[in-house]
Amino acid sequence: MSLTLTNVGLNLIYYAITLVLLPGISLLLETYFAFIRRPFMTLRIASVALAIAGAALQLWCITVFQSTGKGTPSPALPPKRLVTDGPYKFVRNPMNIGELMLLLALAGWFASPLLFTYCVIAALAFHVFILVWEEPEHRRQFGPTYVRYASSVNRWLPAPANRKIRRAGTSVV
């Protein structure tokens, strides 16, 4: 199977679970327990804008993972090359940021306290996964190149220009 089909398949399964199934269960639980949700137009407009930005960021990440890294965002088929192009020039975890944007957009659209809680739990889970598994794996796989990259680009908050990475000349390994 081609990398593109595998990438699409893995992402469809992942997003079906994280952006449809789990939020759907959350909304059903809120309905069952009679949570009051009062979405208003401004919140819905902001949620749509946030969802579009989050989806675009994730699509950009998936594309860069495949074209530059020769892999997928999934730990099952990770990139073979360190990806520091595209949004990875500005922050080390843009894929997770994009997903959190989508989860926040869902929480806002439905004015759902349980979906907001789900988003907070997802953010904590991403952070722990990155600290415990992903970063040690990247250090093992990519060695000093990843260490230089990690010291030049923030984990979660974009820093303007990231001059260090440009001077180090580590755009892609």
Steps between C-alpha positions, in 0.01 A plus 500: 500500500634846418609738774226744400222240538647380829525858623139575405377176659686551828382859526138411423498240777673731747270797433189283498587409858638828633279754319176307448457203735640642827343846457171332405508294819576819698200677349275201569615498862429872531153448357435204729607697809314812378805727469396842383669606177437846365697552180475852365579634154833670584631183664389293201668735252822491703472121517471469122805723452696299756394170337608618155838614634548177698406279205727696265789469746447127533474450124823696456671280762374176340622618159844595632529172690438307180694713251804589712503237771386207283258386771179583683414679826414159648755327724409187301665647186716789620707718267834357395656846492480773762242755390593861576332665199162667472334561835779304671727801445298687761391239754586134559143372540276682251303182429386485862431874505279460192307220665452701818370785286243262348398370843463855633294586193265210575473606864422855392253405229295294744582722803589173668676488836564126457662551158715776649604255774574241230723759330692566823545126559618458138754782547636333813510160327687648201752664731566182699526290183748746350714511815493127574509343155532734202794720599714212634423308179601799286824539697573131445410503130640838393770559763679836519297640211180466702668636813607814305153532352331458841726763653415743219123454462249514786284200579164681516528876451631638171791737535549764233766425241677214685835639390699220665361224277578702188858555614539134590399405145281206604199548278452128428706194580 
